[in-house]
Amino acid sequence: MNYILLPAYNEEKDLPPLLERVEAAMAGQDYHVLVVNDGSQDATLSIARLWAERMPLTVLDHGVNKGLGQAMLTGLTHAAEVAGQDDLVVAMDADNTHDPALILRMAEQIRAGSDVVIASRYTPGGEEIGLAPIRKVLSRGASFLLRLFFPIRGALDYTCGFRAYTVAILRRAFARFGKEGLIEESGFTCMAELLIKLSLIGARVGEAPLVLRYDLKSGKSKMKFARTIWRYGVLIARLKKLKPDLA
């Protein structure tokens, strides 16, 4: 079973076309979508509930906006509780910038031995279309800086939210860090935090090339640049105190 996790905040325009793409890409596959509505103020929640009548989809509603980190934590916790040991959890952005057709390739790499597969913009074949130059500089700069402090074999893209995880590695991570401690960052830096913590428990990481289609996104970016840069600095200082598992 592939659990497809979509943290969503004010995605009424982009969620429907993304779900259509998921439905087409996963035709004939055993899958279940988890939409975490993070306190959206538009029609995201009602749209997700309507789609739950059309496809295998569960809506997890925060009620109030808690941030991407908490939305990820809600979805991963739920998946780790209901999924089978051999199932996968694939997290994607809900803004229609990620291609669900890549999920099956990522699943193949998991079966080949990876615990985590990143849909990477920086591996050969990866590309970014329609992304503002400042976003490119921030994303590439953050990944470069994080690799200096936390080199992870097989990982070039530390910040992309499109990833496949085995349920087994997630359960190991929850056992190591606790249900509240696995993701402590509330914003976009949560993706780097999660990857680094998984690497500390010995996760085997691979990448699949991603063509990021930011030109398909209808709404504006929700990233606050100054705060995000500051939080990367805080994250590095905090995670440097953690020691990798030796077992």
C-alpha positions as CSV (number, residue, x, y, z in Angstrom):
1,M,0.0,0.0,0.0
2,N,1.2,3.5,-0.9
3,Y,0.0,6.2,1.5
4,I,0.2,9.6,-0.2
5,L,0.5,12.4,2.4
6,L,-0.6,15.9,1.3
7,P,-0.2,18.6,3.9
8,A,-2.6,21.4,2.7
9,Y,-3.1,25.0,3.6
10,N,-5.3,27.2,1.4
11,E,-4.9,24.9,-1.7
12,E,-8.5,25.1,-3.1
13,K,-7.2,25.8,-6.6
14,D,-4.3,23.4,-6.7
15,L,-5.6,20.4,-4.8
16,P,-8.2,19.3,-7.3
17,P,-5.8,19.0,-10.3
18,L,-3.2,17.3,-8.1
19,L,-5.8,14.7,-7.0
20,E,-6.7,14.1,-10.6
21,R,-3.0,13.5,-11.4
22,V,-2.7,11.2,-8.4
23,E,-5.8,9.2,-9.5
24,A,-4.4,8.8,-13.0
25,A,-0.9,7.9,-11.8
26,M,-2.1,5.4,-9.2
27,A,-4.7,3.6,-11.4
28,G,-4.6,-0.1,-10.7
29,Q,-2.3,0.5,-7.6
30,D,-3.1,-0.1,-4.0
31,Y,-3.0,3.4,-2.5
32,H,-4.7,5.8,0.0
33,V,-4.4,9.6,0.1
34,L,-4.1,11.4,3.5
35,V,-4.9,15.1,3.2
36,V,-3.9,17.1,6.3
37,N,-5.9,20.3,6.3
38,D,-3.8,22.7,8.3
39,G,-6.5,25.2,9.2
40,S,-7.2,26.4,5.7
41,Q,-9.4,29.5,5.4
42,D,-10.6,28.7,1.9
43,A,-12.5,25.7,0.5
44,T,-9.6,23.2,0.9
45,L,-11.4,21.2,3.6
46,S,-14.7,20.9,1.8
47,I,-12.9,20.0,-1.5
48,A,-10.9,17.2,0.2
49,R,-14.1,15.8,1.8
50,L,-15.8,15.7,-1.6
51,W,-12.8,13.9,-3.1
52,A,-13.0,11.4,-0.3
53,E,-16.3,10.2,-1.9
54,R,-14.5,9.6,-5.2
55,M,-11.2,8.0,-4.3
56,P,-9.5,6.3,-1.3
57,L,-8.9,9.5,0.8
58,T,-8.9,10.3,4.5
59,V,-9.1,13.9,5.7
60,L,-7.2,14.9,8.9
61,D,-8.3,18.3,10.0
62,H,-6.2,20.5,12.3
63,G,-9.0,23.1,12.6
64,V,-6.4,25.9,13.1
65,N,-3.2,26.6,11.2
66,K,-0.2,24.9,13.0
67,G,2.4,25.0,10.3
68,L,3.9,22.5,7.8
69,G,5.9,20.7,10.5
70,Q,2.8,19.8,12.5
71,A,0.9,18.9,9.4
72,M,3.7,16.5,8.4
73,L,3.8,15.1,12.0
74,T,0.0,14.5,12.0
75,G,0.1,12.7,8.7
76,L,3.2,10.6,9.4
77,T,1.9,9.6,12.9
78,H,-1.4,8.5,11.4
79,A,0.3,6.6,8.6
80,A,2.7,4.8,11.0
81,E,-0.3,3.8,13.1
82,V,-2.6,2.4,10.4
83,A,-0.1,1.2,7.7
84,G,1.5,-2.2,7.4
85,Q,5.2,-2.7,8.1
86,D,6.0,-3.1,4.4
87,D,3.9,-0.1,3.3
88,L,5.2,3.2,2.0
89,V,4.4,6.8,2.9
90,V,4.9,9.3,0.1
91,A,4.8,12.9,1.1
92,M,4.1,15.6,-1.5
93,D,3.3,19.3,-1.7
94,A,-0.4,19.9,-2.2
95,D,0.2,22.8,-4.6
96,N,0.4,20.6,-7.8
97,T,4.2,21.3,-8.4
98,H,5.1,17.6,-7.9
99,D,4.3,14.9,-10.5
100,P,2.6,11.9,-8.9
101,A,3.9,9.7,-11.8
102,L,7.2,9.7,-10.0
103,I,5.8,7.7,-7.1
104,L,6.1,4.3,-8.8
105,R,9.8,4.9,-9.6
106,M,10.4,5.9,-6.0
107,A,8.7,2.8,-4.8
108,E,11.0,0.7,-7.0
109,Q,14.0,2.3,-5.4
110,I,12.5,1.5,-1.9
111,R,12.2,-2.1,-2.9
112,A,15.8,-2.1,-4.1
113,G,16.9,-1.3,-0.6
114,S,16.4,2.4,0.3
115,D,14.6,3.5,3.4
116,V,14.0,7.0,2.1
117,V,13.8,8.2,-1.5
118,I,14.0,11.9,-2.2
119,A,12.5,13.4,-5.4
120,S,15.5,15.6,-6.1
121,R,15.9,18.7,-8.2
122,Y,19.7,18.4,-8.0
123,T,20.3,14.8,-9.1
124,P,21.0,14.2,-12.9
125,G,17.7,14.7,-14.7
126,G,16.2,17.0,-12.1
127,E,15.1,20.5,-13.0
128,E,13.2,23.5,-11.6
129,I,10.7,25.3,-13.9
130,G,9.0,28.6,-13.0
131,L,10.8,29.0,-9.6
132,A,11.8,32.5,-8.7
133,P,15.6,33.1,-8.6
134,I,15.5,33.9,-4.9
135,R,13.8,30.6,-4.2
136,K,16.4,28.8,-6.2
137,V,19.3,30.5,-4.3
138,L,17.7,29.8,-0.9
139,S,16.9,26.1,-1.7
140,R,20.3,25.3,-3.2
141,G,22.1,27.3,-0.5
142,A,20.3,25.6,2.3
143,S,21.0,22.1,0.9
144,F,24.7,23.0,0.4
145,L,25.0,24.3,3.9
146,L,23.2,21.3,5.4
147,R,25.4,18.9,3.5
148,L,28.5,20.6,5.1
149,F,27.2,20.0,8.6
150,F,25.3,16.8,8.0
151,P,26.6,14.8,5.0
152,I,24.1,12.1,4.1
153,R,25.2,9.5,1.6
154,G,22.8,9.5,-1.4
155,A,21.3,12.9,-0.6
156,L,21.7,16.1,-2.5
157,D,18.3,17.8,-2.0
158,Y,17.7,18.3,1.7
159,T,14.7,20.5,1.4
160,C,12.2,19.1,-1.1
161,G,9.0,17.8,0.5
162,F,8.4,15.1,-2.1
163,R,9.8,11.9,-0.5
164,A,9.0,8.3,0.0
165,Y,9.5,6.6,3.4
166,T,9.2,3.1,4.5
167,V,6.8,2.6,7.4
168,A,9.6,0.6,9.1
169,I,12.0,3.6,9.1
170,L,9.3,5.9,10.4
171,R,8.4,3.6,13.2
172,R,12.1,3.4,14.2
173,A,12.3,7.2,14.1
174,F,9.3,7.6,16.3
175,A,10.7,5.1,18.8
176,R,14.0,7.0,18.8
177,F,12.8,10.6,19.0
178,G,9.2,10.2,20.3
179,K,5.9,11.2,18.6
180,E,6.4,14.9,19.5
181,G,10.2,15.0,19.0
182,L,10.6,13.6,15.5
183,I,9.6,17.0,13.9
184,E,10.0,20.1,16.1
185,E,10.3,22.7,13.4
186,S,7.0,24.3,12.4
187,G,7.9,25.7,9.0
188,F,9.6,24.6,5.8
189,T,12.8,23.7,7.7
190,C,10.9,20.6,9.0
191,M,11.8,18.7,5.9
192,A,15.6,19.0,6.5
193,E,15.0,18.2,10.2
194,L,13.2,15.0,9.3
195,L,15.8,13.9,6.8
196,I,18.7,14.5,9.1
197,K,17.1,12.7,12.0
198,L,16.3,9.7,9.8
199,S,20.0,9.7,8.7
200,L,21.0,9.6,12.4
201,I,19.2,6.3,12.9
202,G,20.9,4.8,9.8
203,A,18.3,5.4,7.1
204,R,19.6,4.4,3.6
205,V,18.8,7.3,1.3
206,G,18.4,7.4,-2.5
207,E,17.1,10.0,-5.0
208,A,15.0,10.1,-8.1
209,P,15.1,13.1,-10.5
210,L,12.3,15.6,-10.0
211,V,11.2,18.2,-12.5
212,L,9.7,20.7,-10.2
213,R,6.8,22.5,-12.0
214,Y,6.3,25.7,-10.1
215,D,4.7,27.2,-13.1
216,L,1.6,24.9,-12.4
217,K,1.1,26.5,-9.0
218,S,-1.9,28.9,-8.8
219,G,-1.2,30.6,-5.4
220,K,1.7,32.5,-4.1
221,S,4.5,31.0,-2.0
222,K,3.8,30.7,1.7
223,M,7.5,30.7,2.6
224,K,8.7,33.6,4.7
225,F,12.3,34.0,3.6
226,A,13.9,35.8,6.5
227,R,12.4,33.5,9.1
228,T,13.3,30.4,7.1
229,I,16.9,31.4,6.8
230,W,17.0,32.1,10.5
231,R,15.4,28.7,11.3
232,Y,18.0,26.9,9.3
233,G,20.7,28.4,11.5
234,V,18.7,27.4,14.6
235,L,18.2,23.9,13.2
236,I,21.9,23.3,12.5
237,A,22.8,24.4,16.0
238,R,20.2,22.2,17.6
239,L,20.8,19.0,15.5
240,K,24.6,19.2,15.9
241,K,24.0,18.2,19.6
242,L,22.4,14.9,18.5
243,K,24.5,11.8,18.1
244,P,24.0,9.2,15.5
245,D,22.9,5.7,16.5
246,L,25.8,3.3,16.3
247,A,23.8,0.1,16.2
